[in-house]
């Protein structure tokens, strides 16, 4: 029904981004973050600056490191110490020039900005470009206790959370263009610690500020400052610098699992820009969309009949048809990348965004599908096996409803 009608797909759009990424970059693709110096080593002192060049890696966080948020930075500190460096005379610069400066997606609602699902993209990104917030109740009538990870002064936290004896209701708001964060509401006395997240402004600056903190905690003195390289009047010329070491991300096959199973918008936007950069040195959403459409044409999808605005589906400007999704699913089923694509999808009743759905039904551990959810939009598309073990591709999208609906 209405299989050729255009719908807002919500996070079903991630099927397009992850498929294009696997085809374009290949499942073994890894991001490379390079650490340079522009000075000479005088004893144990680096007489110059440390320069971090990002390539869009979304995984510099604790996600693949037992939730140790600064584990990668700590490893980098160990590498510097191994190289004989215990003091940096200059600054720490972040080079984010692989991507454009447009962190937010086209058509994203302005009131999303504070929340983790609208974290800005950036060629240098850390901890999903968010700060983790932990709120613990105290006694009724008193302010709650708040701590953050990473422990950084980059974000200024204003605590307006009160402990009560009734219910927990907490909101966050980051003042636009700043890192001043107000946390307000109530938390019930005796309840468990409440965890939430807030996005950051200027991910590159956030990255180098926290890196500097970690280096100093590991005993490496930094005389200078942590600076976004965009603030320099003359762009950083890496051809004149020394490559100290590089950091490799986990392979793309693991990254697309985060995109689809967790419906992680930030990872999706990073991947879309990476597709553009790796193909044509155009690290923008527009560059990624242009390249991706070449692969959609192979799938039998007319690129003129699809509207793509971002990589995650958070924008309400995206428009696709259920038939186009079926074409994509059929193509991926027959492709060399089906295993990685199929394994990235949530399993009904088992994991990801389908962990608590379709339980106690014949769909459990059978349906593999991508969910989608924004205001007045629900979608579910993927694969299911019939009783005769025959694979079926399906796509269900509902828009513009006024009654409660769960798919």
Secondary structure, DSSP 8 states (H G I E B T S, - for coil): --TTSEE--GGGGHHHHHHHHHHHH-TT---EEEEEESSEEETTEEES-EEEE----S--SSTTTTT-TTHHHHHHHHHHHHTT--EESS-EEEE-TTS-S--S-TT--GGGTTSGGG----SS--GGGEEEEEEE--STTSB-EEEEES--SSSEEEEEEEEESS--EEEEEE-TTS-EEEEEEEEETT---EEEEEE-S-HHHHHHHHHHHHHHHTT-EE-S-EEEGGGSSS---GGGSEEEEEEE---HHHHHHHHHHS--HHHHHHHHHHHHHHHHS--SHHHHHHHHHHHHHHTT--GGG-B---SSS-STT-BEEHHHHHHHHHHHHHSTTHHHHHHTSEETTTSGGGTTSSTTSTTTTT-EEEEEEETTEEEEEEEEE-TT--EEEEEEEEES--S----
